[in-house]
Amino acid sequence: MNQVTFFEGTGRRKTAIARVRLLTGEGEVVVNGRSLEEHFGNAVDLQDILMPFRVTGTEGKFNAMIKVHGGGHHGQAGAIRHGIARAILQSDPESRVSLRQAGLLSRDPRMKERKKY
């Protein structure tokens, strides 16, 4: 029986939640069944989303399957980045220092302030 190994990470930002699975592969990123460019278009900087791969030097080593819901484009992008960083940490615990220095393991706690009537 062939067992596929993958690494999971959950990322959050504002009201967006992303579930990220990393499989060994050639660097393909699929978000909700679509490519990264199709899902976001020009709304966000795609290099910002892929920053955890650049920081750890794992570009092109993992395929990412991502399910994301809630929030807007920027919230979803931040959640995906946070989830990818957590999944990379699960695959390689030695990368904690570089991810921490880049600020990728901390959840951004800023939320929308409530209306005061």
C-alpha positions as CSV (number, residue, x, y, z in Angstrom):
1,M,0.0,0.0,0.0
2,N,1.4,3.4,-1.1
3,Q,1.0,6.0,1.7
4,V,1.1,9.6,0.6
5,T,2.7,11.9,3.2
6,F,1.6,15.4,3.5
7,F,2.0,18.2,6.0
8,E,-0.9,20.3,7.2
9,G,-1.2,23.9,8.6
10,T,-4.1,26.1,9.5
11,G,-3.7,29.9,8.9
12,R,-6.0,32.7,10.1
13,R,-6.2,36.4,9.4
14,K,-9.1,38.7,10.2
15,T,-12.1,36.4,9.4
16,A,-10.4,34.2,6.8
17,I,-9.4,30.6,7.6
18,A,-7.1,28.6,5.3
19,R,-6.3,24.9,5.5
20,V,-3.1,24.1,3.8
21,R,-1.7,20.7,2.7
22,L,1.8,20.4,1.4
23,L,2.8,17.4,-0.7
24,T,6.2,16.8,-2.3
25,G,6.1,18.0,-5.9
26,E,7.1,20.7,-8.3
27,G,5.6,23.8,-6.7
28,E,2.1,23.9,-7.9
29,V,-0.4,25.9,-5.7
30,V,-4.1,25.2,-6.0
31,V,-6.6,27.3,-4.0
32,N,-10.2,26.1,-3.8
33,G,-9.7,24.0,-7.0
34,R,-8.2,26.9,-9.0
35,S,-4.7,28.1,-9.6
36,L,-3.3,30.9,-7.4
37,E,-3.5,33.4,-10.3
38,E,-7.2,32.5,-11.1
39,H,-8.3,32.8,-7.4
40,F,-6.7,36.2,-6.6
41,G,-6.1,37.8,-10.0
42,N,-4.4,41.1,-9.5
43,A,-6.0,41.8,-6.1
44,V,-2.9,40.8,-4.0
45,D,0.8,40.3,-4.5
46,L,1.3,36.6,-5.1
47,Q,5.0,36.8,-4.1
48,D,3.8,37.8,-0.6
49,I,1.7,34.7,-0.4
50,L,4.7,32.5,-1.4
51,M,7.1,34.2,1.0
52,P,7.4,31.2,3.4
53,F,8.8,29.1,0.6
54,R,11.4,31.7,-0.3
55,V,12.5,32.2,3.3
56,T,13.1,28.5,3.9
57,G,14.5,27.8,0.5
58,T,11.8,25.2,-0.4
59,E,10.5,26.9,-3.6
60,G,9.5,24.2,-6.1
61,K,9.7,21.3,-3.6
62,F,6.1,21.2,-2.4
63,N,2.7,21.3,-4.1
64,A,0.1,23.2,-2.0
65,M,-3.5,22.2,-1.9
66,I,-5.4,25.0,-0.1
67,K,-9.0,25.4,1.1
68,V,-9.8,29.0,2.2
69,H,-13.1,30.7,3.2
70,G,-14.2,33.9,4.8
71,G,-12.8,37.4,4.6
72,G,-11.7,39.3,1.6
73,H,-8.8,39.0,-0.8
74,H,-6.1,40.4,1.6
75,G,-7.4,38.4,4.6
76,Q,-7.4,35.2,2.6
77,A,-3.9,35.9,1.3
78,G,-2.6,36.5,4.9
79,A,-4.3,33.3,6.1
80,I,-2.7,31.3,3.3
81,R,0.7,32.7,4.1
82,H,0.3,31.8,7.8
83,G,-0.9,28.3,6.9
84,I,1.9,27.6,4.5
85,A,4.4,28.7,7.2
86,R,2.9,26.4,9.8
87,A,2.9,23.4,7.3
88,I,6.6,24.1,6.4
89,L,7.4,24.1,10.1
90,Q,5.7,20.7,10.5
91,S,7.8,19.3,7.7
92,D,11.1,20.8,8.8
93,P,11.3,21.9,12.5
94,E,14.8,23.3,11.8
95,S,13.2,26.2,9.8
96,R,11.5,27.7,12.9
97,V,14.2,30.3,13.4
98,S,14.1,31.7,9.8
99,L,10.3,31.7,9.8
100,R,10.1,33.4,13.2
101,Q,12.6,36.1,12.1
102,A,10.5,36.8,9.0
103,G,7.4,37.1,11.2
104,L,5.5,34.4,9.4
105,L,4.6,32.2,12.4
106,S,2.7,35.0,14.3
107,R,-1.0,35.4,13.6
108,D,-1.8,39.0,12.8
109,P,-4.3,39.9,15.6
110,R,-5.8,43.0,14.0
111,M,-9.5,42.8,13.5
112,K,-12.2,45.3,12.3
113,E,-13.2,47.6,15.1
114,R,-16.8,47.5,16.1
115,K,-19.2,50.4,15.3
116,K,-19.9,52.7,18.2
117,Y,-23.3,54.5,17.9
